Amino acid sequence: MKKIAILIAMAMCSLPIFAATKDVDVIELKNGNIIKGVVVENIPNKTIKIEKNDKSIIIYKYDEVKKITTEKIEYKEDPSYLKRQVQGTAVAVVGVVLAILLIGIVL
């Protein structure tokens, strides 16, 4: 029974590792600037609105845009997401420790 509890604890602690990337929208402008964030509004052939990681929102006219793509980034490139990742891991570890203690009391 203790082996099962240890396996469950190890699996729960490793879950956040698999969620270490996210998709971001990338707007490449004709002037060479590259903007990363989340497209919140897209009116084809008129305007595109993107929210950056700092929560600022920028609107571009389509004639300024060269290309729109999506890419995966690691959380380490975005400190706010890394902070949430660490907090989530800490909560999972505390939950695992409590589960092991409860299993130990029951056995």
N, C-alpha and C positions, 0 to 999 in steps of 0.2 A: 504494500500500500504506500509506503514511503517513497518507493521508486516512482510510482505513478505521480505522486504529488511533486516530486522533483522534476519529472519530465514536463508536467503541466506548467510549473513555474518557469522553466527554461523556455518553453514555447511562448509564454506570455511576454517574457522579457525581450524576446527577439522580434515580436510583431512590429514595433515601430521602425525597425531597420528596413523592412520591406516598403515602407511608405516614405522613403527619403527623397523622392523626386516629385515635381509637380509640373504641369503644363503652363506655359505663359505665351501670350500673344506677342509677336514681335512685328513692329511697324518700321520698315526701312523707308526713310524719306529721300526725296530726290536730292536734297542738299547733303546727303551722307549721314545724317543723324540716325541713330537706331534707338527706338523707344520700346521698352519692355513693360508689360503689365497685362491687364485683362480688358478686352474690348467689351464695353458696356452698351454701346449703341453703334450700329453700322447701317447707314443709309446709302445703299449702293450708288456710286457715281456722284455723290454729294458730300457727305461728311462721315468721319469715323471718330468715335469718342473712346478714349482708353483711360483706364484708372491705373496709375502707377502704384508701386509697392508702398510709397509714402502717402497713399490715399489721395493724391492730387489727381485731378481729371483734366485731360487736355483734348481739345477738339481740333482735328485736322481736316482740311478740304482734300477731296480725292485727288485734285491736281497736284498736291504736295507729296502724295504717297507713291513710292516706287514699287513696294512689295509688302504683302502681309503674310506672315507665316506663324507657325506655332513651334515651340521647342520645349524640351524637357530641361529643367534646371534642378540642381541639387539644392537642398535646403541650406547648405552652408553658404550659398551665394545670397541668401536672404535671411539676415539675422532674426527678423520677427518670426519667421516660420521655424527656425532652429530653436528659438526659445520655447515655442509651443511643443516642439518635438521632445525637448528635454523634460518639460513639465508632464507631458503624456507618459513618458517613460517612467518618471518618478512615481506617478500615480499607479502605474501598472506594477511597479516593484513593491510598493506599499500593499497593494491588493494581494499580491502573491505571498508576501510575508504573513499577512493576516490569515490567508487561506491555509498556509502551512501550519501556523500556530493553532488554528481551529482543528485541523486534521490531527495534529499532535495531541490535542486535548481529548478528542473523540476516541482516539486509539488508546 
